[in-house]
């Protein structure tokens, strides 16, 4: 049986909006603040997250790539 989710990659918020204070710094894929990102999710401008666990939220990489492409 083929599992559709077997090849789905996920990104955490810090990988999307970056963290210049991290060591080493994490560059932003989409240069907005965390609060701007969450407001965009609420407004429907940014993709909805997937809950991977009780304290783990992530976004499908394909959704983030599609968002970046739509912003070009």
C-alpha positions as a Markdown table, in Angstrom:
| # | Residue | x | y | z |
|---|---|---|---|---|
| 1 | Unk | 0.0 | 0.0 | 0.0 |
| 2 | Unk | 1.4 | 3.4 | -0.9 |
| 3 | Unk | 1.6 | 6.0 | 1.9 |
| 4 | Unk | 1.1 | 9.5 | 0.5 |
| 5 | Unk | 2.7 | 11.1 | 3.6 |
| 6 | Unk | 5.9 | 9.0 | 3.4 |
| 7 | Unk | 7.7 | 11.5 | 1.3 |
| 8 | Unk | 6.2 | 14.7 | 2.7 |
| 9 | Unk | 8.8 | 17.0 | 4.3 |
| 10 | Unk | 8.0 | 19.6 | 6.9 |
| 11 | Unk | 9.4 | 22.9 | 8.0 |
| 12 | Unk | 9.3 | 24.4 | 11.5 |
| 13 | Unk | 8.5 | 28.1 | 12.0 |
| 14 | Unk | 12.1 | 29.0 | 12.7 |
| 15 | Unk | 13.1 | 27.5 | 9.3 |
| 16 | Unk | 10.5 | 29.7 | 7.6 |
| 17 | Unk | 11.0 | 33.1 | 9.2 |
| 18 | Unk | 14.6 | 32.5 | 10.3 |
| 19 | Unk | 16.6 | 33.3 | 13.4 |
| 20 | Unk | 19.6 | 35.7 | 13.0 |
| 21 | Unk | 20.5 | 35.1 | 16.7 |
| 22 | Unk | 20.8 | 31.3 | 16.4 |
| 23 | Unk | 24.3 | 29.8 | 16.2 |
| 24 | Unk | 24.8 | 29.5 | 13.3 |
| 25 | Unk | 22.2 | 32.0 | 12.1 |
| 26 | Unk | 19.1 | 30.6 | 10.3 |
| 27 | Unk | 18.3 | 32.6 | 7.2 |
| 28 | Unk | 14.6 | 33.4 | 6.5 |
| 29 | Unk | 12.8 | 31.8 | 3.6 |
| 30 | Unk | 10.1 | 34.4 | 4.1 |
| 31 | Unk | 11.4 | 37.5 | 5.9 |
| 32 | Unk | 8.5 | 38.3 | 8.3 |
| 33 | Unk | 8.3 | 38.3 | 12.1 |
| 34 | Unk | 6.7 | 35.4 | 13.9 |
| 35 | Unk | 3.7 | 37.5 | 14.8 |
| 36 | Unk | 3.2 | 38.6 | 11.2 |
| 37 | Unk | 3.5 | 35.0 | 10.1 |
| 38 | Unk | 0.8 | 33.8 | 12.5 |
| 39 | Unk | -1.5 | 36.7 | 11.6 |
| 40 | Unk | -1.0 | 35.7 | 7.9 |
| 41 | Unk | -2.0 | 32.2 | 8.8 |
| 42 | Unk | -5.1 | 33.4 | 10.6 |
| 43 | Unk | -6.0 | 35.7 | 7.6 |
| 44 | Unk | -5.4 | 33.0 | 5.1 |
| 45 | Unk | -2.4 | 34.7 | 3.4 |
| 46 | Unk | 0.0 | 32.0 | 4.6 |
| 47 | Unk | -0.6 | 28.2 | 4.6 |
| 48 | Unk | -2.2 | 26.5 | 7.6 |
| 49 | Unk | 0.2 | 24.4 | 9.7 |
| 50 | Unk | 0.0 | 20.7 | 10.5 |
| 51 | Unk | 0.1 | 19.4 | 14.1 |
| 52 | Unk | 2.8 | 16.7 | 14.3 |
| 53 | Unk | 2.4 | 16.3 | 18.0 |
| 54 | Unk | 0.9 | 18.1 | 21.1 |
| 55 | Unk | 3.7 | 20.7 | 21.0 |
| 56 | Unk | 5.0 | 20.4 | 17.4 |
| 57 | Unk | 3.6 | 22.5 | 14.6 |
| 58 | Unk | 5.1 | 22.5 | 11.1 |
| 59 | Unk | 4.2 | 23.4 | 7.5 |
| 60 | Unk | 4.4 | 21.2 | 4.5 |
| 61 | Unk | 7.5 | 22.1 | 2.5 |
| 62 | Unk | 5.5 | 22.0 | -0.7 |
| 63 | Unk | 3.1 | 24.6 | 0.7 |
| 64 | Unk | 5.9 | 26.9 | 1.6 |
| 65 | Unk | 7.6 | 26.5 | -1.8 |
| 66 | Unk | 4.3 | 27.3 | -3.5 |
| 67 | Unk | 3.9 | 30.4 | -1.4 |
| 68 | Unk | 7.4 | 31.6 | -2.3 |
| 69 | Unk | 6.7 | 31.0 | -6.0 |
| 70 | Unk | 3.5 | 33.0 | -5.8 |
| 71 | Unk | 5.4 | 35.9 | -4.2 |
| 72 | Unk | 7.9 | 36.2 | -7.1 |
